[in-house]
Amino acid sequence: MPTDALLVTIAVMTMFVVFAAALAWADRQTSGSRLDSDAKP
């Protein structure tokens, strides 16, 4: 695998990991109010 293709692959994978981490952080920030509203019948 050429070096430039390897660098592009690493960059794309890094972007996916950062995006997943941002989604997980946002979900954790908003999960408190969501869990409170789900607990009430």
C-alpha positions in Angstrom: 0.0 0.0 0.0 1.5 3.4 -1.0 2.2 5.8 1.7 -0.3 8.4 0.6 -3.1 5.9 0.5 -2.1 4.8 4.0 -2.2 8.4 5.3 -5.6 9.0 3.7 -7.0 5.8 5.3 -5.7 6.9 8.7 -7.1 10.4 8.3 -10.6 9.0 7.3 -10.6 6.6 10.2 -9.6 9.3 12.6 -12.4 11.5 11.4 -14.9 8.7 12.0 -13.5 8.1 15.5 -13.7 11.8 16.4 -17.3 12.0 15.0 -18.3 8.9 17.1 -16.7 10.5 20.2 -18.6 13.7 19.6 -21.9 11.8 19.2 -21.2 9.8 22.4 -20.3 13.0 24.3 -23.5 14.8 23.1 -25.6 11.7 24.0 -24.1 11.7 27.5 -24.8 15.4 27.9 -28.5 15.0 27.0 -29.2 11.5 28.5 -30.0 12.8 32.0 -33.1 14.7 31.0 -34.2 11.9 28.6 -33.9 9.3 31.3 -35.9 11.4 33.7 -38.7 11.8 31.3 -38.7 8.1 30.4 -38.9 7.0 34.1 -42.3 8.8 34.6 -45.3 6.8 33.5 
